[in-house]
Amino acid sequence: VQLQASGGGLVQPGGSLRLSCAASGLTLDIDYYAIGWFRQAPGKEREAVSCIAPKARISYYADSVKGRFAMSIDNAKNTAYLQMNNLKPEDTAVYYCRACYVHEVGSSYYVHVDNRVDSGPWGQGTQVTVSS
């Protein structure tokens, strides 16, 4: 499985970007595996941003991005997207796309990389910088 993230860049606060995740070796939204985005800001731990599998009715977004970020999947292109609106400086990070799963503990949800299908390294990701 290979997942290639792209589409990052420099944007002003309040602006928008759309990240792309091109998949090979895995058919998105058909194989029922979830796909998601993680990010890591300088000096901070990596965190899960989103994880979706529409056919399995899985949809997770971190509280910090709810209402601003939205994922979608283009089956024809086997590509997942992360539409990011109303970007904030705290969204600045390197963004990675990975196969994922959501782990529920009580009322809390935790997102992890699904190593069953995506066991490779994190790769370079795509840099998103939100700054005026």
Biotite code that builds the C-alpha atoms (Angstrom):
import biotite.structure as struc

atoms = struc.array([
    struc.Atom([0.000, 0.000, 0.000], chain_id="A", res_id=1, res_name="VAL", atom_name="CA", element="C"),
    struc.Atom([1.239, 3.433, -0.908], chain_id="A", res_id=2, res_name="GLN", atom_name="CA", element="C"),
    struc.Atom([-0.454, 6.660, 0.103], chain_id="A", res_id=3, res_name="LEU", atom_name="CA", element="C"),
    struc.Atom([0.985, 9.860, -1.335], chain_id="A", res_id=4, res_name="GLN", atom_name="CA", element="C"),
    struc.Atom([-0.012, 13.145, 0.292], chain_id="A", res_id=5, res_name="ALA", atom_name="CA", element="C"),
    struc.Atom([0.184, 16.418, -1.606], chain_id="A", res_id=6, res_name="SER", atom_name="CA", element="C"),
    struc.Atom([-1.389, 19.855, -1.826], chain_id="A", res_id=7, res_name="GLY", atom_name="CA", element="C"),
    struc.Atom([0.189, 21.633, 1.099], chain_id="A", res_id=8, res_name="GLY", atom_name="CA", element="C"),
    struc.Atom([1.399, 25.192, 0.970], chain_id="A", res_id=9, res_name="GLY", atom_name="CA", element="C"),
    struc.Atom([1.413, 28.606, 2.569], chain_id="A", res_id=10, res_name="LEU", atom_name="CA", element="C"),
    struc.Atom([-1.955, 30.211, 3.243], chain_id="A", res_id=11, res_name="VAL", atom_name="CA", element="C"),
    struc.Atom([-3.146, 33.163, 5.247], chain_id="A", res_id=12, res_name="GLN", atom_name="CA", element="C"),
    struc.Atom([-5.342, 32.727, 8.321], chain_id="A", res_id=13, res_name="PRO", atom_name="CA", element="C"),
    struc.Atom([-8.929, 32.230, 7.273], chain_id="A", res_id=14, res_name="GLY", atom_name="CA", element="C"),
    struc.Atom([-7.880, 30.740, 3.962], chain_id="A", res_id=15, res_name="GLY", atom_name="CA", element="C"),
    struc.Atom([-8.444, 27.289, 2.502], chain_id="A", res_id=16, res_name="SER", atom_name="CA", element="C"),
    struc.Atom([-6.402, 24.408, 1.159], chain_id="A", res_id=17, res_name="LEU", atom_name="CA", element="C"),
    struc.Atom([-7.260, 20.996, -0.202], chain_id="A", res_id=18, res_name="ARG", atom_name="CA", element="C"),
    struc.Atom([-4.897, 18.141, 0.456], chain_id="A", res_id=19, res_name="LEU", atom_name="CA", element="C"),
    struc.Atom([-4.870, 15.044, -1.724], chain_id="A", res_id=20, res_name="SER", atom_name="CA", element="C"),
    struc.Atom([-3.997, 11.466, -0.842], chain_id="A", res_id=21, res_name="CYS", atom_name="CA", element="C"),
    struc.Atom([-3.441, 9.229, -3.855], chain_id="A", res_id=22, res_name="ALA", atom_name="CA", element="C"),
    struc.Atom([-3.743, 5.550, -2.996], chain_id="A", res_id=23, res_name="ALA", atom_name="CA", element="C"),
    struc.Atom([-2.244, 2.518, -4.670], chain_id="A", res_id=24, res_name="SER", atom_name="CA", element="C"),
    struc.Atom([-2.510, -1.068, -3.523], chain_id="A", res_id=25, res_name="GLY", atom_name="CA", element="C"),
    struc.Atom([-5.718, -0.231, -1.681], chain_id="A", res_id=26, res_name="LEU", atom_name="CA", element="C"),
    struc.Atom([-9.136, 0.594, -3.101], chain_id="A", res_id=27, res_name="THR", atom_name="CA", element="C"),
    struc.Atom([-10.604, 3.379, -1.033], chain_id="A", res_id=28, res_name="LEU", atom_name="CA", element="C"),
    struc.Atom([-14.197, 3.144, 0.132], chain_id="A", res_id=29, res_name="ASP", atom_name="CA", element="C"),
    struc.Atom([-14.626, -0.284, -1.414], chain_id="A", res_id=30, res_name="ILE", atom_name="CA", element="C"),
    struc.Atom([-12.329, -2.423, 0.667], chain_id="A", res_id=31, res_name="ASP", atom_name="CA", element="C"),
    struc.Atom([-13.939, -0.958, 3.789], chain_id="A", res_id=32, res_name="TYR", atom_name="CA", element="C"),
    struc.Atom([-10.628, 0.239, 5.152], chain_id="A", res_id=33, res_name="TYR", atom_name="CA", element="C"),
    struc.Atom([-10.619, 3.695, 6.620], chain_id="A", res_id=34, res_name="ALA", atom_name="CA", element="C"),
    struc.Atom([-8.363, 6.472, 5.392], chain_id="A", res_id=35, res_name="ILE", atom_name="CA", element="C"),
    struc.Atom([-7.362, 9.478, 7.380], chain_id="A", res_id=36, res_name="GLY", atom_name="CA", element="C"),
    struc.Atom([-5.032, 12.339, 8.043], chain_id="A", res_id=37, res_name="TRP", atom_name="CA", element="C"),
    struc.Atom([-2.541, 12.900, 10.827], chain_id="A", res_id=38, res_name="PHE", atom_name="CA", element="C"),
    struc.Atom([-0.444, 15.972, 11.452], chain_id="A", res_id=39, res_name="ARG", atom_name="CA", element="C"),
    struc.Atom([2.628, 16.944, 13.389], chain_id="A", res_id=40, res_name="GLN", atom_name="CA", element="C"),
    struc.Atom([3.515, 20.481, 14.301], chain_id="A", res_id=41, res_name="ALA", atom_name="CA", element="C"),
    struc.Atom([7.046, 21.481, 15.271], chain_id="A", res_id=42, res_name="PRO", atom_name="CA", element="C"),
    struc.Atom([7.797, 20.442, 18.827], chain_id="A", res_id=43, res_name="GLY", atom_name="CA", element="C"),
    struc.Atom([4.501, 18.636, 19.226], chain_id="A", res_id=44, res_name="LYS", atom_name="CA", element="C"),
    struc.Atom([3.361, 15.054, 19.119], chain_id="A", res_id=45, res_name="GLU", atom_name="CA", element="C"),
    struc.Atom([1.704, 13.704, 16.015], chain_id="A", res_id=46, res_name="ARG", atom_name="CA", element="C"),
    struc.Atom([-2.082, 13.820, 16.244], chain_id="A", res_id=47, res_name="GLU", atom_name="CA", element="C"),
    struc.Atom([-4.982, 12.381, 14.317], chain_id="A", res_id=48, res_name="ALA", atom_name="CA", element="C"),
    struc.Atom([-6.999, 14.882, 12.332], chain_id="A", res_id=49, res_name="VAL", atom_name="CA", element="C"),
    struc.Atom([-9.588, 12.700, 10.627], chain_id="A", res_id=50, res_name="SER", atom_name="CA", element="C"),
    struc.Atom([-10.468, 9.147, 9.707], chain_id="A", res_id=51, res_name="CYS", atom_name="CA", element="C"),
    struc.Atom([-13.306, 8.082, 7.427], chain_id="A", res_id=52, res_name="ILE", atom_name="CA", element="C"),
    struc.Atom([-14.671, 4.993, 5.745], chain_id="A", res_id=53, res_name="ALA", atom_name="CA", element="C"),
    struc.Atom([-18.005, 6.067, 4.291], chain_id="A", res_id=54, res_name="PRO", atom_name="CA", element="C"),
    struc.Atom([-19.250, 2.581, 3.444], chain_id="A", res_id=55, res_name="LYS", atom_name="CA", element="C"),
    struc.Atom([-18.444, 1.409, 6.951], chain_id="A", res_id=56, res_name="ALA", atom_name="CA", element="C"),
    struc.Atom([-20.024, 4.619, 8.298], chain_id="A", res_id=57, res_name="ARG", atom_name="CA", element="C"),
    struc.Atom([-16.852, 5.633, 10.042], chain_id="A", res_id=58, res_name="ILE", atom_name="CA", element="C"),
    struc.Atom([-16.337, 9.357, 10.399], chain_id="A", res_id=59, res_name="SER", atom_name="CA", element="C"),
    struc.Atom([-13.996, 10.918, 12.898], chain_id="A", res_id=60, res_name="TYR", atom_name="CA", element="C"),
    struc.Atom([-12.707, 14.467, 13.117], chain_id="A", res_id=61, res_name="TYR", atom_name="CA", element="C"),
    struc.Atom([-10.615, 15.940, 15.889], chain_id="A", res_id=62, res_name="ALA", atom_name="CA", element="C"),
    struc.Atom([-12.482, 18.538, 17.927], chain_id="A", res_id=63, res_name="ASP", atom_name="CA", element="C"),
    struc.Atom([-10.000, 21.186, 16.826], chain_id="A", res_id=64, res_name="SER", atom_name="CA", element="C"),
    struc.Atom([-11.005, 20.806, 13.157], chain_id="A", res_id=65, res_name="VAL", atom_name="CA", element="C"),
    struc.Atom([-14.705, 19.939, 13.348], chain_id="A", res_id=66, res_name="LYS", atom_name="CA", element="C"),
    struc.Atom([-16.755, 22.252, 11.193], chain_id="A", res_id=67, res_name="GLY", atom_name="CA", element="C"),
    struc.Atom([-13.661, 23.451, 9.311], chain_id="A", res_id=68, res_name="ARG", atom_name="CA", element="C"),
    struc.Atom([-12.168, 20.318, 7.765], chain_id="A", res_id=69, res_name="PHE", atom_name="CA", element="C"),
    struc.Atom([-13.957, 17.711, 5.675], chain_id="A", res_id=70, res_name="ALA", atom_name="CA", element="C"),
    struc.Atom([-12.771, 14.564, 3.961], chain_id="A", res_id=71, res_name="MET", atom_name="CA", element="C"),
    struc.Atom([-14.067, 13.112, 0.742], chain_id="A", res_id=72, res_name="SER", atom_name="CA", element="C"),
    struc.Atom([-13.159, 10.245, -1.564], chain_id="A", res_id=73, res_name="ILE", atom_name="CA", element="C"),
    struc.Atom([-13.080, 10.239, -5.362], chain_id="A", res_id=74, res_name="ASP", atom_name="CA", element="C"),
    struc.Atom([-13.530, 6.583, -6.251], chain_id="A", res_id=75, res_name="ASN", atom_name="CA", element="C"),
    struc.Atom([-12.646, 7.102, -9.906], chain_id="A", res_id=76, res_name="ALA", atom_name="CA", element="C"),
    struc.Atom([-9.274, 8.536, -8.955], chain_id="A", res_id=77, res_name="LYS", atom_name="CA", element="C"),
    struc.Atom([-8.843, 6.384, -5.838], chain_id="A", res_id=78, res_name="ASN", atom_name="CA", element="C"),
    struc.Atom([-7.902, 9.551, -4.051], chain_id="A", res_id=79, res_name="THR", atom_name="CA", element="C"),
    struc.Atom([-8.949, 10.969, -0.715], chain_id="A", res_id=80, res_name="ALA", atom_name="CA", element="C"),
    struc.Atom([-9.104, 14.670, -0.038], chain_id="A", res_id=81, res_name="TYR", atom_name="CA", element="C"),
    struc.Atom([-8.989, 16.859, 3.020], chain_id="A", res_id=82, res_name="LEU", atom_name="CA", element="C"),
    struc.Atom([-10.697, 20.186, 2.450], chain_id="A", res_id=83, res_name="GLN", atom_name="CA", element="C"),
    struc.Atom([-9.455, 22.632, 5.042], chain_id="A", res_id=84, res_name="MET", atom_name="CA", element="C"),
    struc.Atom([-11.344, 25.886, 5.505], chain_id="A", res_id=85, res_name="ASN", atom_name="CA", element="C"),
    struc.Atom([-10.945, 28.795, 7.888], chain_id="A", res_id=86, res_name="ASN", atom_name="CA", element="C"),
    struc.Atom([-7.372, 27.773, 8.532], chain_id="A", res_id=87, res_name="LEU", atom_name="CA", element="C"),
    struc.Atom([-5.690, 28.943, 11.699], chain_id="A", res_id=88, res_name="LYS", atom_name="CA", element="C"),
    struc.Atom([-2.002, 29.353, 12.560], chain_id="A", res_id=89, res_name="PRO", atom_name="CA", element="C"),
    struc.Atom([-2.326, 26.373, 14.895], chain_id="A", res_id=90, res_name="GLU", atom_name="CA", element="C"),
    struc.Atom([-3.136, 24.209, 11.871], chain_id="A", res_id=91, res_name="ASP", atom_name="CA", element="C"),
    struc.Atom([0.455, 24.647, 10.728], chain_id="A", res_id=92, res_name="THR", atom_name="CA", element="C"),
    struc.Atom([1.993, 21.185, 10.557], chain_id="A", res_id=93, res_name="ALA", atom_name="CA", element="C"),
    struc.Atom([3.182, 18.421, 8.284], chain_id="A", res_id=94, res_name="VAL", atom_name="CA", element="C"),
    struc.Atom([0.142, 16.425, 7.205], chain_id="A", res_id=95, res_name="TYR", atom_name="CA", element="C"),
    struc.Atom([0.238, 12.709, 6.471], chain_id="A", res_id=96, res_name="TYR", atom_name="CA", element="C"),
    struc.Atom([-2.399, 10.400, 5.044], chain_id="A", res_id=97, res_name="CYS", atom_name="CA", element="C"),
    struc.Atom([-2.559, 6.851, 6.360], chain_id="A", res_id=98, res_name="ARG", atom_name="CA", element="C"),
    struc.Atom([-4.931, 3.945, 6.585], chain_id="A", res_id=99, res_name="ALA", atom_name="CA", element="C"),
    struc.Atom([-6.537, 4.256, 9.990], chain_id="A", res_id=100, res_name="CYS", atom_name="CA", element="C"),
    struc.Atom([-8.992, 2.834, 12.460], chain_id="A", res_id=101, res_name="TYR", atom_name="CA", element="C"),
    struc.Atom([-10.999, 4.353, 15.243], chain_id="A", res_id=102, res_name="VAL", atom_name="CA", element="C"),
    struc.Atom([-10.814, 2.852, 18.723], chain_id="A", res_id=103, res_name="HIS", atom_name="CA", element="C"),
    struc.Atom([-13.679, 3.684, 21.038], chain_id="A", res_id=104, res_name="GLU", atom_name="CA", element="C"),
    struc.Atom([-13.144, 3.753, 24.803], chain_id="A", res_id=105, res_name="VAL", atom_name="CA", element="C"),
    struc.Atom([-16.260, 4.825, 26.640], chain_id="A", res_id=106, res_name="GLY", atom_name="CA", element="C"),
    struc.Atom([-17.191, 8.178, 25.177], chain_id="A", res_id=107, res_name="SER", atom_name="CA", element="C"),
    struc.Atom([-13.731, 8.849, 23.798], chain_id="A", res_id=108, res_name="SER", atom_name="CA", element="C"),
    struc.Atom([-12.357, 7.988, 20.382], chain_id="A", res_id=109, res_name="TYR", atom_name="CA", element="C"),
    struc.Atom([-8.764, 7.293, 19.461], chain_id="A", res_id=110, res_name="TYR", atom_name="CA", element="C"),
    struc.Atom([-7.429, 7.049, 15.937], chain_id="A", res_id=111, res_name="VAL", atom_name="CA", element="C"),
    struc.Atom([-4.482, 4.846, 15.030], chain_id="A", res_id=112, res_name="HIS", atom_name="CA", element="C"),
    struc.Atom([-2.648, 3.879, 11.876], chain_id="A", res_id=113, res_name="VAL", atom_name="CA", element="C"),
    struc.Atom([-4.051, 0.620, 10.556], chain_id="A", res_id=114, res_name="ASP", atom_name="CA", element="C"),
    struc.Atom([-0.870, -1.386, 10.303], chain_id="A", res_id=115, res_name="ASN", atom_name="CA", element="C"),
    struc.Atom([-2.752, -4.303, 8.775], chain_id="A", res_id=116, res_name="ARG", atom_name="CA", element="C"),
    struc.Atom([-2.776, -2.471, 5.464], chain_id="A", res_id=117, res_name="VAL", atom_name="CA", element="C"),
    struc.Atom([-0.385, 0.435, 5.986], chain_id="A", res_id=118, res_name="ASP", atom_name="CA", element="C"),
    struc.Atom([2.735, -0.774, 7.751], chain_id="A", res_id=119, res_name="SER", atom_name="CA", element="C"),
    struc.Atom([5.248, 1.495, 6.073], chain_id="A", res_id=120, res_name="GLY", atom_name="CA", element="C"),
    struc.Atom([7.065, 4.524, 7.476], chain_id="A", res_id=121, res_name="PRO", atom_name="CA", element="C"),
    struc.Atom([5.451, 7.935, 7.847], chain_id="A", res_id=122, res_name="TRP", atom_name="CA", element="C"),
    struc.Atom([7.110, 9.417, 4.803], chain_id="A", res_id=123, res_name="GLY", atom_name="CA", element="C"),
    struc.Atom([7.553, 13.119, 4.112], chain_id="A", res_id=124, res_name="GLN", atom_name="CA", element="C"),
    struc.Atom([3.934, 14.236, 4.262], chain_id="A", res_id=125, res_name="GLY", atom_name="CA", element="C"),
    struc.Atom([2.922, 17.640, 2.966], chain_id="A", res_id=126, res_name="THR", atom_name="CA", element="C"),
    struc.Atom([3.661, 20.903, 4.753], chain_id="A", res_id=127, res_name="GLN", atom_name="CA", element="C"),
    struc.Atom([0.821, 23.259, 5.593], chain_id="A", res_id=128, res_name="VAL", atom_name="CA", element="C"),
    struc.Atom([1.794, 26.684, 6.862], chain_id="A", res_id=129, res_name="THR", atom_name="CA", element="C"),
    struc.Atom([-0.829, 29.165, 8.001], chain_id="A", res_id=130, res_name="VAL", atom_name="CA", element="C"),
    struc.Atom([0.672, 32.585, 8.441], chain_id="A", res_id=131, res_name="SER", atom_name="CA", element="C"),
    struc.Atom([0.072, 36.189, 7.539], chain_id="A", res_id=132, res_name="SER", atom_name="CA", element="C"),
])
